[in-house]
């Protein structure tokens, strides 16, 4: 993901289309390896549990962050293939790289394990609501991270173009919003 991020960032800033193609290739390779890693993790958990549904790898912090990074990369890949701007894949590769870096560096930096060992949650948590809740929450983390990265990117580009953030034009309200606002003041 890091090599893809560097290639895509340079491509987006300098407009080098060859680097964009290499960045997308590296991004696809990283995404395939990430998908394979989630599949292997799922298989290993399934071997210890005996049921593939109960083995969905989202039950601890390690698995949740790994899934969140994967979902962000998937969304970035879909947006990039749909819009072809370079910025979506750049943000997604950054989020994927940063998430996986945090996953594997935390035990060394903080001296604390975050759930890399394979295990099962307690019986009271074994419900289909666990899978719905955790999947939506981890997906939202990926979306929030990508939204943050894209927002910072936009602010930097705007600041470089205009020298200040104050010149951002005021938002135009729709007629419905204006009517709602006028109704509040009476």
Secondary structure, DSSP 8 states (H G I E B T S, - for coil): -HHHHHHHHHHHHH--HHHHHHHHHHHHHHHHHHHHHHHHHHHHHHHHHS-TTTT-S-SSHHHHHHHHHHHHHHHHHHHHHHH--SHHHHHHHHHHHHHHHHHHHHHHHTS---S-S-----GGG-SHHHHHHHHHHHHHHHHHHHHHHHHHHHHHHHHHHHS-STT-------HHHHHHHHHHH-
